[in-house]
């Protein structure tokens, strides 16, 4: 028996869904039939090992790469047919901080962007520039990575899109800049109702932000759950027992990960915490109260289970 | 007021926010008719989902601990009975302490004895 790991959010209104999204680059398979569902209004975090396909998935949504086969629906429209229309309602921050026109000053880059987005809010853009202390008159290409990211975020946020696609927006930034970017995103969500799809490795950062989690591995989605389900999927147990103690056989299939040092053990185990604790105690172990896993720990355990 | 959240706590985040606000009210750092930070402000400060803060505020309103003025914000209600507020807070604290004690493998008796002992020591030192 395996835990329930994949919710297709069939009962919720979806802003974005992908169907059998596949992409290969030469021999390397980047996406292998990705079925992602993004519920409206949720902060969705997409995570997974390097080269799992996160960026390719986001790039496909922006038609920067073409999936073969596979289809994407955003706002109820087929991206392959109505991509340009769909993109006017998306704010996208790519993995790279490079832009097509690095010689443009920040001010000009904003003007350039404003032309393409009917909902561009110039007052909001100027307020963000001021709040984030972004210089207006220097060429974008001369900005540090931290400032370039701020500009990219302003470009993505100032037209108040219904959907934000952020591809590792805090990656490679120093801790202060990361925190600032995160604060900017949360502040925006507090002001403008937005569906968010946020890919990241840094799960501790989005611990309080994530409503839904998607875990990609080898080009397909192995886990898709809302936060509450994930929080209650399994628990961590710490226990003290004799040196030659062994975990009860009937729990073997439920153990996601374990570590041991001397007489202490720590396990991630799925199942009802009351029952699991009782089963562990029945072996004579002294078991601490089960704890909810942090997001990073949950993903770590889920990946360990996938490998096993 | 300063909020502290613990993601490995058994309480969901919105419940922790509710407890932090109850704490601030009982301690007097939030007084009746004073505004709570806006949902957007608090979410940004804590780097958490604004929906979570909204959920906490809605629950507090339902419990009559705060009231909402449309377009103006959320305010601390005048407590109808500050004793019951205190009892509520004490019960929350007791639950949490008990939980932590069990987690560390202590019994209820051991915990009560230790609290009595600590209170006695505290009194002596004053």
Interface residues (C-beta under 8 A of the other chain):
Chain A: X41 X43 X179 X182 X183 X186 X187 X189 X190 X191 X205 X207 X208 X209 X210 X211 X228 X231 X240 X286 X288 X289 X291 X292 X293 X294 X295
Chain B: X5 X7 X8 X9 X10 X12 X13 X38 X39 X40 X41 X43 X44 X46 X47 X48 X49 X50 X51 X52 X99 X102 X103 X104 X105
